[in-house]
Amino acid sequence: MSIIYTAKSQTTGGRNGHGETDDGAIKVDLASPGAPNAKAGSTNPEQLFAVGYAACFGGALDFLAKKDKLDVSDAQVGAQVHLHKTDEGFHLSVEMDVTLSTLAKDEAAKLIHATHQFCPYSKATRGNIDVTLKLNGEAI
C-alpha cells in the first residue's frame, strides 16, 4: 500500500483551542458544542468530521457513478455527526443522507450502499460507530 497524500494539522487547547493545517488552508478556533463563551465563527471536531465525511462520501459516490455511467449530477451529501454521552463516556454516530433524484430509488440505494463499502471514511469508521444511510431523508 502506497501513501498518495498526507494531511497534517496541529491543535492547541483541545476542544476550546485552535487548529490549523500545515499549509495554512484551514485555521479554526475550536469550541465545545454549546460553550457559552465560544468565539464567533468557532467550530468543533464534530462539525469538521461531518464536512470531511460528507466530502469523502460524495467523492466516492461520484467515482462509482462514473465507473458505472450513472448520472448523479444533482447529488448532495449531508452528514450529521451525533455526539452521545453515556455512563462510560462519549461516542459518535453518523447519519449520511444523499439527496439524489436522477436515479430510481432502488438504483440510488444500491449505489449508496456500494459507496459506503468503498468510501475511506466509511472504512475507517466501520465497526467503530453506527452509520445510518439515507436517501432523500429516508433510511435505506
CNS distance restraints for C-alpha pairs under 8 A (distance, minus, plus):
assign (resid   7 and name CA) (resid  21 and name CA) 7.61 0.50 0.50
assign (resid   8 and name CA) (resid  21 and name CA) 5.66 0.50 0.50
assign (resid   8 and name CA) (resid  22 and name CA) 5.66 0.50 0.50
assign (resid   9 and name CA) (resid  19 and name CA) 6.98 0.50 0.50
assign (resid   9 and name CA) (resid  20 and name CA) 5.48 0.50 0.50
assign (resid   9 and name CA) (resid  21 and name CA) 4.07 0.50 0.50
assign (resid   9 and name CA) (resid  22 and name CA) 5.61 0.50 0.50
assign (resid  10 and name CA) (resid  19 and name CA) 5.65 0.50 0.50
assign (resid  10 and name CA) (resid  20 and name CA) 5.71 0.50 0.50
assign (resid  10 and name CA) (resid  21 and name CA) 6.44 0.50 0.50
assign (resid  10 and name CA) (resid  22 and name CA) 7.43 0.50 0.50
assign (resid  11 and name CA) (resid  17 and name CA) 7.09 0.50 0.50
assign (resid  11 and name CA) (resid  18 and name CA) 5.53 0.50 0.50
assign (resid  11 and name CA) (resid  19 and name CA) 4.12 0.50 0.50
assign (resid  11 and name CA) (resid  20 and name CA) 6.58 0.50 0.50
assign (resid  12 and name CA) (resid  17 and name CA) 5.35 0.50 0.50
assign (resid  12 and name CA) (resid  18 and name CA) 5.44 0.50 0.50
assign (resid  12 and name CA) (resid  19 and name CA) 6.52 0.50 0.50
assign (resid  13 and name CA) (resid  17 and name CA) 3.88 0.50 0.50
assign (resid  13 and name CA) (resid  18 and name CA) 6.48 0.50 0.50
assign (resid  14 and name CA) (resid  18 and name CA) 7.58 0.50 0.50
assign (resid  14 and name CA) (resid  30 and name CA) 7.72 0.50 0.50
assign (resid  15 and name CA) (resid  30 and name CA) 5.64 0.50 0.50
assign (resid  15 and name CA) (resid  31 and name CA) 5.37 0.50 0.50
assign (resid  15 and name CA) (resid  32 and name CA) 5.43 0.50 0.50
assign (resid  15 and name CA) (resid  44 and name CA) 6.69 0.50 0.50
assign (resid  15 and name CA) (resid  45 and name CA) 7.41 0.50 0.50
assign (resid  16 and name CA) (resid  29 and name CA) 7.57 0.50 0.50
assign (resid  16 and name CA) (resid  30 and name CA) 4.99 0.50 0.50
assign (resid  16 and name CA) (resid  31 and name CA) 4.32 0.50 0.50
assign (resid  16 and name CA) (resid  32 and name CA) 6.10 0.50 0.50
assign (resid  16 and name CA) (resid  38 and name CA) 7.92 0.50 0.50
assign (resid  17 and name CA) (resid  29 and name CA) 5.98 0.50 0.50
assign (resid  17 and name CA) (resid  30 and name CA) 5.04 0.50 0.50
assign (resid  17 and name CA) (resid  31 and name CA) 6.81 0.50 0.50
assign (resid  18 and name CA) (resid  27 and name CA) 7.51 0.50 0.50
assign (resid  18 and name CA) (resid  28 and name CA) 5.75 0.50 0.50
assign (resid  18 and name CA) (resid  29 and name CA) 4.39 0.50 0.50
assign (resid  18 and name CA) (resid  30 and name CA) 5.35 0.50 0.50
assign (resid  19 and name CA) (resid  26 and name CA) 7.81 0.50 0.50
assign (resid  19 and name CA) (resid  27 and name CA) 5.87 0.50 0.50
assign (resid  19 and name CA) (resid  28 and name CA) 5.32 0.50 0.50
assign (resid  19 and name CA) (resid  29 and name CA) 6.41 0.50 0.50
assign (resid  19 and name CA) (resid  30 and name CA) 7.13 0.50 0.50
assign (resid  20 and name CA) (resid  24 and name CA) 6.31 0.50 0.50
assign (resid  20 and name CA) (resid  25 and name CA) 7.61 0.50 0.50
assign (resid  20 and name CA) (resid  26 and name CA) 5.18 0.50 0.50
assign (resid  20 and name CA) (resid  27 and name CA) 4.28 0.50 0.50
assign (resid  20 and name CA) (resid  28 and name CA) 6.20 0.50 0.50
assign (resid  21 and name CA) (resid  25 and name CA) 6.27 0.50 0.50
assign (resid  21 and name CA) (resid  26 and name CA) 5.45 0.50 0.50
assign (resid  21 and name CA) (resid  27 and name CA) 6.81 0.50 0.50
assign (resid  28 and name CA) (resid  42 and name CA) 6.45 0.50 0.50
assign (resid  28 and name CA) (resid  43 and name CA) 6.92 0.50 0.50
assign (resid  29 and name CA) (resid  39 and name CA) 7.31 0.50 0.50
assign (resid  29 and name CA) (resid  41 and name CA) 7.46 0.50 0.50
assign (resid  29 and name CA) (resid  42 and name CA) 4.75 0.50 0.50
assign (resid  29 and name CA) (resid  43 and name CA) 6.40 0.50 0.50
assign (resid  30 and name CA) (resid  38 and name CA) 7.95 0.50 0.50
assign (resid  30 and name CA) (resid  42 and name CA) 5.17 0.50 0.50
assign (resid  30 and name CA) (resid  43 and name CA) 5.01 0.50 0.50
assign (resid  30 and name CA) (resid  44 and name CA) 5.25 0.50 0.50
assign (resid  30 and name CA) (resid  45 and name CA) 7.75 0.50 0.50
assign (resid  31 and name CA) (resid  35 and name CA) 6.31 0.50 0.50
assign (resid  31 and name CA) (resid  38 and name CA) 5.53 0.50 0.50
assign (resid  31 and name CA) (resid  39 and name CA) 7.43 0.50 0.50
assign (resid  31 and name CA) (resid  42 and name CA) 6.01 0.50 0.50
assign (resid  31 and name CA) (resid  43 and name CA) 5.93 0.50 0.50
assign (resid  31 and name CA) (resid  44 and name CA) 5.56 0.50 0.50
assign (resid  32 and name CA) (resid  38 and name CA) 7.69 0.50 0.50
assign (resid  32 and name CA) (resid  43 and name CA) 7.95 0.50 0.50
assign (resid  32 and name CA) (resid  44 and name CA) 6.03 0.50 0.50
assign (resid  33 and name CA) (resid  44 and name CA) 6.67 0.50 0.50
assign (resid  34 and name CA) (resid  38 and name CA) 7.85 0.50 0.50
assign (resid  38 and name CA) (resid  42 and name CA) 6.71 0.50 0.50
assign (resid  43 and name CA) (resid  47 and name CA) 6.50 0.50 0.50
assign (resid  43 and name CA) (resid  48 and name CA) 7.42 0.50 0.50
assign (resid  44 and name CA) (resid  48 and name CA) 6.48 0.50 0.50
assign (resid  45 and name CA) (resid  49 and name CA) 6.02 0.50 0.50
assign (resid  46 and name CA) (resid  50 and name CA) 6.06 0.50 0.50
assign (resid  46 and name CA) (resid  81 and name CA) 5.94 0.50 0.50
assign (resid  46 and name CA) (resid  82 and name CA) 7.54 0.50 0.50
assign (resid  46 and name CA) (resid  83 and name CA) 7.46 0.50 0.50
assign (resid  47 and name CA) (resid  51 and name CA) 6.31 0.50 0.50
assign (resid  47 and name CA) (resid  81 and name CA) 7.29 0.50 0.50
assign (resid  48 and name CA) (resid  52 and name CA) 6.20 0.50 0.50
assign (resid  49 and name CA) (resid  53 and name CA) 5.91 0.50 0.50
assign (resid  49 and name CA) (resid  81 and name CA) 7.45 0.50 0.50
assign (resid  50 and name CA) (resid  54 and name CA) 6.01 0.50 0.50
assign (resid  50 and name CA) (resid  79 and name CA) 5.26 0.50 0.50
assign (resid  50 and name CA) (resid  80 and name CA) 6.18 0.50 0.50
assign (resid  50 and name CA) (resid  81 and name CA) 5.75 0.50 0.50
assign (resid  51 and name CA) (resid  55 and name CA) 6.08 0.50 0.50
assign (resid  51 and name CA) (resid  79 and name CA) 7.12 0.50 0.50
assign (resid  52 and name CA) (resid  56 and name CA) 6.10 0.50 0.50
assign (resid  53 and name CA) (resid  57 and name CA) 5.96 0.50 0.50
assign (resid  53 and name CA) (resid  79 and name CA) 7.05 0.50 0.50
assign (resid  53 and name CA) (resid 121 and name CA) 5.94 0.50 0.50
assign (resid  53 and name CA) (resid 122 and name CA) 7.98 0.50 0.50
assign (resid  54 and name CA) (resid  58 and name CA) 5.98 0.50 0.50
assign (resid  54 and name CA) (resid  77 and name CA) 5.60 0.50 0.50
assign (resid  54 and name CA) (resid  78 and name CA) 5.86 0.50 0.50
assign (resid  54 and name CA) (resid  79 and name CA) 5.46 0.50 0.50
assign (resid  54 and name CA) (resid  96 and name CA) 7.29 0.50 0.50
assign (resid  55 and name CA) (resid  59 and name CA) 6.16 0.50 0.50
assign (resid  55 and name CA) (resid  77 and name CA) 7.46 0.50 0.50
assign (resid  56 and name CA) (resid  60 and name CA) 6.21 0.50 0.50
assign (resid  56 and name CA) (resid 119 and name CA) 6.63 0.50 0.50
assign (resid  56 and name CA) (resid 120 and name CA) 7.26 0.50 0.50
assign (resid  56 and name CA) (resid 121 and name CA) 6.76 0.50 0.50
assign (resid  57 and name CA) (resid  61 and name CA) 6.06 0.50 0.50
assign (resid  57 and name CA) (resid  77 and name CA) 7.33 0.50 0.50
assign (resid  57 and name CA) (resid 115 and name CA) 6.89 0.50 0.50
assign (resid  57 and name CA) (resid 116 and name CA) 7.37 0.50 0.50
assign (resid  57 and name CA) (resid 119 and name CA) 5.68 0.50 0.50
assign (resid  57 and name CA) (resid 121 and name CA) 7.38 0.50 0.50
assign (resid  57 and name CA) (resid 122 and name CA) 7.83 0.50 0.50
assign (resid  58 and name CA) (resid  62 and name CA) 6.17 0.50 0.50
assign (resid  58 and name CA) (resid  75 and name CA) 7.92 0.50 0.50
assign (resid  58 and name CA) (resid  76 and name CA) 7.32 0.50 0.50
assign (resid  58 and name CA) (resid  77 and name CA) 5.93 0.50 0.50
assign (resid  59 and name CA) (resid  63 and name CA) 6.14 0.50 0.50
assign (resid  60 and name CA) (resid  64 and name CA) 6.18 0.50 0.50
assign (resid  60 and name CA) (resid 115 and name CA) 5.88 0.50 0.50
assign (resid  60 and name CA) (resid 118 and name CA) 6.77 0.50 0.50
assign (resid  60 and name CA) (resid 119 and name CA) 5.48 0.50 0.50
assign (resid  61 and name CA) (resid  65 and name CA) 6.01 0.50 0.50
assign (resid  61 and name CA) (resid 111 and name CA) 7.28 0.50 0.50
assign (resid  61 and name CA) (resid 112 and name CA) 7.03 0.50 0.50
assign (resid  61 and name CA) (resid 115 and name CA) 5.43 0.50 0.50
assign (resid  62 and name CA) (resid  66 and name CA) 6.07 0.50 0.50
assign (resid  62 and name CA) (resid  72 and name CA) 6.93 0.50 0.50
assign (resid  63 and name CA) (resid  67 and name CA) 6.29 0.50 0.50
assign (resid  64 and name CA) (resid  68 and name CA) 6.32 0.50 0.50
assign (resid  64 and name CA) (resid 111 and name CA) 7.61 0.50 0.50
assign (resid  64 and name CA) (resid 115 and name CA) 7.04 0.50 0.50
assign (resid  65 and name CA) (resid  69 and name CA) 5.83 0.50 0.50
assign (resid  65 and name CA) (resid  70 and name CA) 4.78 0.50 0.50
assign (resid  65 and name CA) (resid  71 and name CA) 6.79 0.50 0.50
assign (resid  65 and name CA) (resid  72 and name CA) 6.75 0.50 0.50
assign (resid  65 and name CA) (resid 111 and name CA) 7.42 0.50 0.50
assign (resid  66 and name CA) (resid  70 and name CA) 5.94 0.50 0.50
assign (resid  66 and name CA) (resid  71 and name CA) 7.62 0.50 0.50
assign (resid  70 and name CA) (resid 103 and name CA) 7.90 0.50 0.50
assign (resid  71 and name CA) (resid 102 and name CA) 6.30 0.50 0.50
assign (resid  71 and name CA) (resid 103 and name CA) 7.21 0.50 0.50
assign (resid  72 and name CA) (resid 100 and name CA) 6.90 0.50 0.50
assign (resid  72 and name CA) (resid 102 and name CA) 6.16 0.50 0.50
assign (resid  72 and name CA) (resid 103 and name CA) 7.41 0.50 0.50
assign (resid  73 and name CA) (resid 102 and name CA) 7.59 0.50 0.50
assign (resid  74 and name CA) (resid  99 and name CA) 7.85 0.50 0.50
assign (resid  74 and name CA) (resid 100 and name CA) 6.08 0.50 0.50
assign (resid  74 and name CA) (resid 101 and name CA) 7.01 0.50 0.50
assign (resid  74 and name CA) (resid 102 and name CA) 6.92 0.50 0.50
assign (resid  75 and name CA) (resid  98 and name CA) 6.69 0.50 0.50
assign (resid  75 and name CA) (resid  99 and name CA) 5.58 0.50 0.50
assign (resid  75 and name CA) (resid 100 and name CA) 4.76 0.50 0.50
assign (resid  75 and name CA) (resid 101 and name CA) 7.62 0.50 0.50
assign (resid  76 and name CA) (resid  98 and name CA) 5.72 0.50 0.50
assign (resid  76 and name CA) (resid  99 and name CA) 5.13 0.50 0.50
assign (resid  76 and name CA) (resid 100 and name CA) 6.81 0.50 0.50
assign (resid  77 and name CA) (resid  96 and name CA) 6.95 0.50 0.50
assign (resid  77 and name CA) (resid  97 and name CA) 5.77 0.50 0.50
assign (resid  77 and name CA) (resid  98 and name CA) 4.58 0.50 0.50
assign (resid  77 and name CA) (resid  99 and name CA) 6.37 0.50 0.50
assign (resid  78 and name CA) (resid  96 and name CA) 5.85 0.50 0.50
assign (resid  78 and name CA) (resid  97 and name CA) 5.05 0.50 0.50
assign (resid  78 and name CA) (resid  98 and name CA) 6.32 0.50 0.50
assign (resid  78 and name CA) (resid  99 and name CA) 7.96 0.50 0.50
assign (resid  79 and name CA) (resid  94 and name CA) 6.80 0.50 0.50
assign (resid  79 and name CA) (resid  95 and name CA) 5.65 0.50 0.50
assign (resid  79 and name CA) (resid  96 and name CA) 4.70 0.50 0.50
assign (resid  79 and name CA) (resid  97 and name CA) 6.28 0.50 0.50
assign (resid  80 and name CA) (resid  94 and name CA) 5.54 0.50 0.50
assign (resid  80 and name CA) (resid  95 and name CA) 5.09 0.50 0.50
assign (resid  80 and name CA) (resid  96 and name CA) 6.65 0.50 0.50
assign (resid  81 and name CA) (resid  92 and name CA) 6.71 0.50 0.50
assign (resid  81 and name CA) (resid  93 and name CA) 5.89 0.50 0.50
assign (resid  81 and name CA) (resid  94 and name CA) 4.59 0.50 0.50
assign (resid  81 and name CA) (resid  95 and name CA) 6.66 0.50 0.50
assign (resid  82 and name CA) (resid  92 and name CA) 5.45 0.50 0.50
assign (resid  82 and name CA) (resid  93 and name CA) 5.16 0.50 0.50
assign (resid  82 and name CA) (resid  94 and name CA) 6.05 0.50 0.50
assign (resid  83 and name CA) (resid  90 and name CA) 6.87 0.50 0.50
assign (resid  83 and name CA) (resid  91 and name CA) 5.92 0.50 0.50
assign (resid  83 and name CA) (resid  92 and name CA) 4.80 0.50 0.50
assign (resid  83 and name CA) (resid  93 and name CA) 6.85 0.50 0.50
assign (resid  84 and name CA) (resid  90 and name CA) 5.41 0.50 0.50
assign (resid  84 and name CA) (resid  91 and name CA) 5.22 0.50 0.50
assign (resid  84 and name CA) (resid  92 and name CA) 5.95 0.50 0.50
assign (resid  84 and name CA) (resid  93 and name CA) 7.73 0.50 0.50
assign (resid  85 and name CA) (resid  89 and name CA) 5.77 0.50 0.50
assign (resid  85 and name CA) (resid  90 and name CA) 4.51 0.50 0.50
assign (resid  85 and name CA) (resid  91 and name CA) 6.68 0.50 0.50
assign (resid  86 and name CA) (resid  90 and name CA) 5.93 0.50 0.50
assign (resid  86 and name CA) (resid  91 and name CA) 7.88 0.50 0.50
assign (resid  91 and name CA) (resid 129 and name CA) 7.66 0.50 0.50
assign (resid  92 and name CA) (resid 129 and name CA) 6.10 0.50 0.50
assign (resid  92 and name CA) (resid 130 and name CA) 7.60 0.50 0.50
assign (resid  93 and name CA) (resid 129 and name CA) 5.42 0.50 0.50
assign (resid  93 and name CA) (resid 130 and name CA) 4.93 0.50 0.50
assign (resid  93 and name CA) (resid 131 and name CA) 5.99 0.50 0.50
assign (resid  94 and name CA) (resid 129 and name CA) 7.49 0.50 0.50
assign (resid  94 and name CA) (resid 130 and name CA) 6.30 0.50 0.50
assign (resid  94 and name CA) (resid 131 and name CA) 4.73 0.50 0.50
assign (resid  94 and name CA) (resid 132 and name CA) 6.28 0.50 0.50
assign (resid  95 and name CA) (resid 131 and name CA) 5.66 0.50 0.50
assign (resid  95 and name CA) (resid 132 and name CA) 4.68 0.50 0.50
assign (resid  95 and name CA) (resid 133 and name CA) 6.02 0.50 0.50
assign (resid  95 and name CA) (resid 134 and name CA) 7.21 0.50 0.50
assign (resid  96 and name CA) (resid 131 and name CA) 7.15 0.50 0.50
assign (resid  96 and name CA) (resid 132 and name CA) 6.17 0.50 0.50
assign (resid  96 and name CA) (resid 133 and name CA) 5.04 0.50 0.50
assign (resid  96 and name CA) (resid 134 and name CA) 5.96 0.50 0.50
assign (resid  97 and name CA) (resid 133 and name CA) 6.13 0.50 0.50
assign (resid  97 and name CA) (resid 134 and name CA) 4.43 0.50 0.50
assign (resid  97 and name CA) (resid 135 and name CA) 5.65 0.50 0.50
assign (resid  97 and name CA) (resid 136 and name CA) 6.57 0.50 0.50
assign (resid  97 and name CA) (resid 137 and name CA) 6.08 0.50 0.50
assign (resid  97 and name CA) (resid 138 and name CA) 7.98 0.50 0.50
assign (resid  98 and name CA) (resid 112 and name CA) 7.71 0.50 0.50
assign (resid  98 and name CA) (resid 134 and name CA) 6.12 0.50 0.50
assign (resid  98 and name CA) (resid 135 and name CA) 4.96 0.50 0.50
assign (resid  98 and name CA) (resid 136 and name CA) 5.93 0.50 0.50
assign (resid  98 and name CA) (resid 137 and name CA) 7.60 0.50 0.50
assign (resid  99 and name CA) (resid 135 and name CA) 5.92 0.50 0.50
assign (resid  99 and name CA) (resid 136 and name CA) 4.55 0.50 0.50
assign (resid  99 and name CA) (resid 137 and name CA) 7.40 0.50 0.50
assign (resid 100 and name CA) (resid 108 and name CA) 7.38 0.50 0.50
assign (resid 100 and name CA) (resid 135 and name CA) 7.14 0.50 0.50
assign (resid 100 and name CA) (resid 136 and name CA) 6.54 0.50 0.50
assign (resid 103 and name CA) (resid 107 and name CA) 6.13 0.50 0.50
assign (resid 103 and name CA) (resid 108 and name CA) 5.52 0.50 0.50
assign (resid 104 and name CA) (resid 108 and name CA) 6.01 0.50 0.50
assign (resid 105 and name CA) (resid 109 and name CA) 6.03 0.50 0.50
assign (resid 106 and name CA) (resid 110 and name CA) 6.16 0.50 0.50
assign (resid 107 and name CA) (resid 111 and name CA) 6.26 0.50 0.50
assign (resid 108 and name CA) (resid 112 and name CA) 6.17 0.50 0.50
assign (resid 108 and name CA) (resid 135 and name CA) 7.63 0.50 0.50
assign (resid 109 and name CA) (resid 113 and name CA) 6.20 0.50 0.50
assign (resid 109 and name CA) (resid 135 and name CA) 6.82 0.50 0.50
assign (resid 109 and name CA) (resid 140 and name CA) 6.59 0.50 0.50
assign (resid 110 and name CA) (resid 114 and name CA) 6.21 0.50 0.50
assign (resid 111 and name CA) (resid 115 and name CA) 6.02 0.50 0.50
assign (resid 112 and name CA) (resid 116 and name CA) 6.22 0.50 0.50
assign (resid 112 and name CA) (resid 133 and name CA) 7.62 0.50 0.50
assign (resid 112 and name CA) (resid 135 and name CA) 8.00 0.50 0.50
assign (resid 113 and name CA) (resid 117 and name CA) 6.52 0.50 0.50
assign (resid 113 and name CA) (resid 133 and name CA) 7.74 0.50 0.50
assign (resid 114 and name CA) (resid 118 and name CA) 6.29 0.50 0.50
assign (resid 115 and name CA) (resid 119 and name CA) 5.75 0.50 0.50
assign (resid 116 and name CA) (resid 122 and name CA) 5.67 0.50 0.50
assign (resid 116 and name CA) (resid 123 and name CA) 7.73 0.50 0.50
assign (resid 117 and name CA) (resid 122 and name CA) 6.78 0.50 0.50
assign (resid 117 and name CA) (resid 123 and name CA) 6.78 0.50 0.50
assign (resid 118 and name CA) (resid 122 and name CA) 7.37 0.50 0.50
assign (resid 118 and name CA) (resid 123 and name CA) 7.18 0.50 0.50
assign (resid 119 and name CA) (resid 123 and name CA) 6.26 0.50 0.50
assign (resid 120 and name CA) (resid 124 and name CA) 6.15 0.50 0.50
assign (resid 121 and name CA) (resid 125 and name CA) 6.22 0.50 0.50
assign (resid 122 and name CA) (resid 126 and name CA) 5.85 0.50 0.50
assign (resid 125 and name CA) (resid 129 and name CA) 5.85 0.50 0.50
assign (resid 126 and name CA) (resid 130 and name CA) 7.87 0.50 0.50
assign (resid 132 and name CA) (resid 139 and name CA) 6.93 0.50 0.50
assign (resid 133 and name CA) (resid 139 and name CA) 5.79 0.50 0.50
assign (resid 133 and name CA) (resid 140 and name CA) 5.93 0.50 0.50
assign (resid 134 and name CA) (resid 138 and name CA) 5.00 0.50 0.50
assign (resid 134 and name CA) (resid 139 and name CA) 4.18 0.50 0.50
assign (resid 134 and name CA) (resid 140 and name CA) 5.38 0.50 0.50
assign (resid 135 and name CA) (resid 139 and name CA) 6.42 0.50 0.50
assign (resid 135 and name CA) (resid 140 and name CA) 6.52 0.50 0.50
